[in-house]
């Protein structure tokens, strides 16, 4: 299936990756959107499978300038434990699959809203606290903080990894391709059977203006600018 089913309500589809810095930069937009309309998360697996990476100097030197730029443009906080802890931890592995599976597991246990809460917690753990979000122990602690029993989470996480994860990532990528998205994050507004990609780059760091647009049912987007929204590449994980 390449596109969402027709719905009678307006829905915002959020195509993301937990290890995408620009997705963390857009987290305030996701939080604001959730106060206005339903939001559905689609994890794209940017650093899953053969794209998973062990932390090394090359990775650190690549991501740090982008992270500083994201912080400057969005006001999002990147913690000391991330810059001088995790990004120097050569035993750490960046793998998108476990955190995406964790979001799906929490979503299955407690619903879509809790899944989005889990994603936000995962992003804070990674970018602010410098924790290894690809490890089950970290994900279990984050799920417990949301009121989910550790054993219940472990069982559902295992089920998701075995039965659901690969299909979810494939469907997320198919949706991204269907709407003509370039990478992560991509926001798609669905009204009935109509899908519209939103150029959220203009609203990074401006959650109030973004909220106003979403609340304005008849509002039209301003003309597209020549500067494309900053994103993380679908396949390579490179960020603009």
C-alpha positions as CSV (number, residue, x, y, z in Angstrom):
1,X,0.0,0.0,0.0
2,X,1.5,3.3,-1.1
3,X,-0.9,5.8,0.4
4,X,-3.1,6.1,3.5
5,X,-6.7,5.1,3.3
6,X,-9.3,7.8,2.7
7,X,-10.5,9.3,6.0
8,X,-13.3,11.6,7.0
9,X,-11.0,13.6,9.4
10,X,-8.0,15.7,8.7
11,X,-4.8,13.9,9.6
12,X,-1.1,15.0,9.7
13,X,1.2,12.2,8.6
14,X,4.7,12.6,10.0
15,X,7.4,10.6,8.1
16,X,10.4,10.6,10.4
17,X,13.4,8.8,11.7
18,X,14.5,8.7,15.4
19,X,18.1,9.3,14.4
20,X,17.4,12.2,12.0
21,X,18.6,15.5,13.5
22,X,16.1,17.6,11.6
23,X,13.3,15.4,12.9
24,X,14.5,16.4,16.4
25,X,14.6,20.0,15.3
26,X,11.0,19.6,14.1
27,X,9.8,18.0,17.4
28,X,8.2,21.2,18.7
29,X,6.1,21.3,15.4
30,X,5.0,17.8,16.1
31,X,4.0,18.7,19.7
32,X,2.1,21.7,18.5
33,X,0.3,19.8,15.7
34,X,-0.9,17.2,18.2
35,X,-2.8,19.9,20.0
36,X,-4.7,20.7,16.7
37,X,-5.3,17.4,14.8
38,X,-4.5,13.7,14.8
39,X,-0.8,12.9,14.0
40,X,0.3,9.6,12.6
41,X,4.0,8.7,12.8
42,X,5.7,6.7,10.0
43,X,9.3,5.5,10.8
44,X,11.5,5.4,7.7
45,X,14.5,3.4,8.9
46,X,17.1,5.8,7.8
47,X,19.9,4.1,9.7
48,X,18.4,0.6,9.8
49,X,19.8,-2.6,8.4
50,X,23.0,-2.1,6.3
51,X,22.8,1.6,7.1
52,X,23.4,1.2,10.8
53,X,26.6,2.8,11.9
54,X,29.0,2.4,14.8
55,X,30.1,5.8,16.3
56,X,33.5,6.9,15.1
57,X,35.4,10.1,14.4
58,X,34.1,10.3,10.9
59,X,30.4,10.1,12.0
60,X,31.1,12.6,14.8
61,X,32.8,15.1,12.5
62,X,29.9,14.8,10.0
63,X,26.9,15.2,12.4
64,X,28.2,17.9,14.7
65,X,28.2,20.9,12.3
66,X,24.6,19.9,11.2
67,X,23.5,19.5,14.8
68,X,24.9,23.0,15.7
69,X,23.0,24.4,12.7
70,X,19.8,22.6,13.8
71,X,20.1,24.0,17.3
72,X,20.7,27.5,15.9
73,X,17.7,27.4,13.5
74,X,15.2,25.7,15.8
75,X,16.2,26.4,19.4
76,X,16.3,22.7,20.2
77,X,18.8,21.7,22.9
78,X,21.7,19.3,22.1
79,X,23.2,18.2,25.4
80,X,26.8,18.0,26.6
81,X,26.3,14.2,27.2
82,X,25.4,13.9,23.5
83,X,28.2,16.0,22.0
84,X,31.0,14.9,24.3
85,X,29.6,11.6,25.5
86,X,27.6,9.6,23.0
87,X,29.4,11.0,19.9
88,X,32.7,9.9,21.5
89,X,31.4,6.5,22.5
90,X,32.9,4.1,19.9
91,X,31.0,1.2,21.4
92,X,27.7,2.8,20.6
93,X,25.8,1.9,17.4
94,X,23.3,4.1,15.6
95,X,20.5,1.8,14.5
96,X,17.0,3.2,13.7
97,X,15.2,-0.1,13.8
98,X,15.0,-0.7,17.6
99,X,13.6,2.8,18.4
100,X,11.1,2.6,15.6
101,X,10.0,-0.8,16.9
102,X,9.8,0.6,20.4
103,X,7.5,3.4,19.2
104,X,5.3,0.8,17.5
105,X,5.2,-1.4,20.6
106,X,4.1,1.5,22.8
107,X,1.6,2.5,20.2
108,X,0.2,-1.0,20.2
109,X,0.0,-1.1,24.0
110,X,-1.3,2.4,24.8
111,X,-2.4,4.0,21.5
112,X,-1.1,6.5,18.9
113,X,-0.7,9.3,21.4
114,X,1.6,7.2,23.6
115,X,3.6,6.2,20.6
116,X,4.3,9.8,19.8
117,X,5.2,10.4,23.5
118,X,7.7,7.5,23.2
119,X,9.2,9.0,20.0
120,X,9.7,12.4,21.8
121,X,11.2,10.6,24.8
122,X,13.6,8.7,22.5
123,X,14.7,11.9,20.8
124,X,15.3,13.6,24.2
125,X,17.3,10.6,25.4
126,X,19.5,10.6,22.3
127,X,20.1,14.3,21.7
128,X,19.9,15.7,25.2
129,X,21.0,12.9,27.5
130,X,23.4,11.1,25.1
131,X,21.9,7.7,25.8
132,X,22.1,4.7,23.5
133,X,18.6,4.6,22.1
134,X,19.3,1.5,20.0
135,X,19.7,-0.6,23.1
136,X,16.7,-2.5,24.5
137,X,17.6,-1.5,28.1
138,X,17.3,2.2,27.3
139,X,14.1,1.7,25.4
140,X,12.6,-0.3,28.2
141,X,13.4,2.4,30.8
142,X,11.7,5.0,28.5
143,X,8.6,2.8,28.2
144,X,8.5,2.3,31.9
145,X,8.6,6.1,32.3
146,X,5.4,6.1,30.3
147,X,3.7,3.7,32.7
148,X,4.3,0.5,30.7
149,X,5.3,-2.7,32.5
150,X,8.8,-3.9,31.5
151,X,7.7,-7.4,30.7
152,X,4.7,-6.2,28.7
153,X,6.9,-3.9,26.7
154,X,9.5,-6.6,26.1
155,X,6.9,-9.1,24.8
156,X,5.3,-6.5,22.5
157,X,8.7,-5.2,21.3
158,X,9.7,-8.8,20.3
159,X,6.4,-9.3,18.4
160,X,6.8,-6.0,16.6
161,X,10.4,-6.8,15.5
162,X,9.3,-10.2,14.2
163,X,6.0,-9.4,12.6
164,X,5.6,-5.7,11.9
165,X,8.8,-3.7,11.8
166,X,10.0,-4.5,8.3
167,X,6.5,-3.9,6.8
168,X,6.1,-0.6,8.6
169,X,9.5,0.7,7.4
170,X,8.7,-0.4,3.8
171,X,5.3,1.2,3.9
172,X,6.7,4.5,5.3
173,X,9.2,4.6,2.5
174,X,6.5,3.9,0.0
175,X,4.4,6.7,1.4
176,X,7.4,9.1,1.2
177,X,8.0,8.1,-2.5
178,X,4.2,8.4,-3.3
179,X,4.0,12.0,-2.1
180,X,7.3,12.9,-3.6
181,X,9.1,13.5,-0.4
182,X,12.8,14.0,-0.4
183,X,13.7,12.8,3.1
184,X,13.1,13.2,6.8
185,X,11.1,14.8,8.2
186,X,8.2,15.0,5.7
187,X,4.8,16.2,6.9
188,X,1.8,15.3,4.8
189,X,-1.6,16.8,5.4
190,X,-4.5,14.5,4.5
191,X,-8.0,15.8,3.9
192,X,-10.2,12.9,2.8
193,X,-8.3,11.3,-0.1
194,X,-6.2,14.4,-0.8
195,X,-2.6,14.4,0.3
196,X,-0.5,17.6,0.6
197,X,3.2,17.8,1.5
198,X,3.8,20.8,3.8
199,X,7.0,22.8,3.5
200,X,7.6,22.9,7.2
201,X,11.1,24.3,6.8
202,X,9.5,27.8,7.0
203,X,8.1,27.1,10.4
204,X,11.2,25.6,12.1
205,X,11.5,27.4,15.4
206,X,8.1,29.0,14.9
207,X,5.7,26.6,16.5
208,X,3.0,29.3,17.2
209,X,2.9,30.3,13.5
210,X,2.7,26.7,12.5
211,X,-0.1,26.1,14.9
212,X,-2.0,29.1,13.5
213,X,-1.7,27.6,10.0
214,X,-3.0,24.2,11.1
215,X,-5.9,25.9,12.9
216,X,-6.9,27.9,9.9
217,X,-9.1,25.6,7.8
218,X,-9.2,27.9,4.9
219,X,-5.7,29.2,5.0
220,X,-3.4,28.8,2.0
221,X,0.3,28.1,2.2
222,X,2.4,31.1,1.1
223,X,4.3,30.6,-2.1
224,X,7.1,28.1,-2.0
225,X,10.6,29.6,-1.4
226,X,13.6,28.7,-3.4
227,X,15.3,27.3,-0.3
228,X,14.2,23.8,0.3
229,X,13.4,22.6,3.8
230,X,16.4,21.0,5.5
231,X,16.1,17.3,5.8
232,X,18.0,14.1,6.3
233,X,18.4,12.0,3.2
234,X,16.3,8.9,2.9
235,X,19.0,6.4,2.0
236,X,22.4,7.8,3.2
237,X,21.4,9.6,6.4
238,X,23.2,12.7,5.2
239,X,21.5,16.0,6.3
240,X,21.3,19.2,4.4
